Amino acid sequence: MSVAGGRGPAKARPEIPYWLLAIILLGILFAWLITADGDYATIFRALRQGVAVTLWVSLVAFALAIALGLIVALGRLSRRRVLREIATFYIEIVRGVPVLVLLFYVAFVGAPQIVVAWNWVFAVPIEGGWFPAMSVRDFSMEWRAIFALMVSYSAFLAEIFRAGIEAVPRGQIEAAESLGLKRSQMMRFIILPQAVRTVLPPLGNDFVAMIKDSALVSALGVQDITQLGKVYSASTFRFFETYNVVAYLYLVMTIGISLLVRGLERRMKRRKG
């Protein structure tokens, strides 16, 4: 039913949720507090360099986890039973170990073994020269933390990729087979492009989770937000103000990325519609 004057039905204006409005107001208030209060300003300056470390560790670990998770997912979907069993074994073992335990295991057990393997494989003469031998100290705690997060999240991302690949309609795969496409070609041109669109929102949610779990790397002494906050509060005894700033910095990152993921989901739904 048309409205008077021949105009179409009025479009409903998007409403800002009350929870989001409350978060925005709280964020503005806290930002003003950081600039106006000398103590909070000092704490913020002491912690802000940890933001770069947190983002660096999270981005690199997540990128590596995506690559490893996709490989494991393809192994899980392989027609060869050996590959399926190995991939399933990896997923079940890694998902059953807490992130903090895996962090310590990779840092203090896995890293020394990687160094031993490197020296055993590459400490051989090549074209009259030698690869430099590594020591355990050459494997920084930051990279040990990155590898631990990569291993931990790759198992969860593998299951996300598997679900996305299996969500591709079977009819498209049968059509590709009828055209004579190889399995590798079907993966590249048909299955993976559609699966990526399906798994993008869950990948965004897992990246938010990784930013939060990156706080665990402070247990290895990595100078992220949490570690700097721990050191500063222990030296000044300003625990309340320091951990307010720590929580604020994490919330700015996680809520900002969550809103971007929700916007991406809405855009993808409109395209599908």
Secondary structure as UniProt FT lines:
FT   HELIX           4..6
FT   HELIX           18..36
FT   HELIX           38..76
FT   HELIX           81..95
FT   HELIX           99..105
FT   HELIX           106..110
FT   HELIX           111..122
FT   STRAND          125..126
FT   TURN            127..128
FT   STRAND          129..130
FT   HELIX           136..138
FT   HELIX           141..166
FT   HELIX           170..178
FT   TURN            179..180
FT   HELIX           183..186
FT   HELIX           187..191
FT   HELIX           192..213
FT   HELIX           214..220
FT   HELIX           225..236
FT   HELIX           239..272
//
